[in-house]
Amino acid sequence: ISPDACGQTLNYSDERLQGKKGVILLHPDLWKKDRITIAYTVAHESVHAFKQHGDERTPEQEIEADELAVEWLSEHFPTKDLLRVCFYLGKHFKKKA
């Protein structure tokens, strides 16, 4: 995991998984961050695994992961705080029309 990333998902196409569906790797420093950043990162990476996004992700897949992460966590955290974390982490959240 690169030092500037909080998490990464390895997908079924990665040879290191040898038949497994996917693995989510979380940066060790993630656990030093606040609860909402931890929850958002785990949810965002879980969307990639759940949707089986490939290793080469499109901007649309990143937007989908952002939107679903916010949706999944909106019962637990205020939406404005989730959007703040989303933007802070450099995500590309697209507001629904």
Secondary structure, DSSP 8 states (H G I E B T S, - for coil): --TT-SEEEEETTSGGGTT-SEEEEE-GGGGGS-HHHHHHHHHHHHHHHHTT--SS--HHHHHHHHHHHHHHHTTTS-HHHHHHHHHHTT-------
